[in-house]
Amino acid sequence: GAVVSQHPSWVICKSGTSVKIECRSLDFQATTMFWYRQFPKQSLMLMATSNEGSKATYEQGVEKDKFLINHASLTLSTLTVTSAHPEDSSFYICSARAHLAANEQYFGPGTRLTVT
Amino acid sequence: LAKTTQPISMDSYEGQEVNITCSHNNIATNDYITWYQQFPSQGPRFIIQGYKTKVKNEVASLFIPADRKSSTLSLPRVSLSDTAVYYCLVGDMSSGGYQKVTFGTGTKLQVIP
């Protein structure tokens, strides 16, 4: 089946620094990737939709200048958390759609970000 | 986007069949119903998807009544490893490539030995 990977699986950074998280579709081309954030004991919250070759669409309340998303190829999307603060500590999960006609998302394993 | 409502939590003994029902009264004509399973600190894992009637695969069954305003995920003979959060999602991802799917609260299933 379709596999989505994320790197790193966990990261600890100091407040004020930036962190980049990669999301890759390993065996398929993803025209659309989604980025979610999940706080402990809560559901997944959609942050943005990333389409290859175009600007990401951010959900209401998500700062696009803080959470930079780049979808440069059909197999890679990156999320950069800029000037991270402790409140950005969370579990970040990406997902990908295989092609336009697909009614299924494939999720990555997630990245645990801790900002100290 | 159709909003979904699920029970917050459920308990079940090992070996029993578990049925989790999801309400989605505002489901649209082109919407599909998809169920995911999530373990702590892992990404959601696809379980099953359907549009109407009944769908079955090697791990679960999905029952959808004619009006499609609800759906029931059925897990046969659960084991301790089935303890997880189960999400019901409703959405149309076939049009235009930009449709997004929103997660509800999910149902935390606790399997008891």
Interface residues (C-beta under 8 A of the other chain):
Chain A: V4 Q6 T31 T32 F34 Y36 S43 L44 M45 L46 T49 N51 T57 F91 I93 S95 R97 L100 A101 A102 N103 E104 Q105 Y106 F107 G108 P109 G110 R112
Chain B: Y32 T34 Y36 S41 Q42 G43 P44 R45 F46 Q49 Y87 D92 M93 S94 G96 G97 Y98 K100 V101 T102 F103 G104 T105 G106
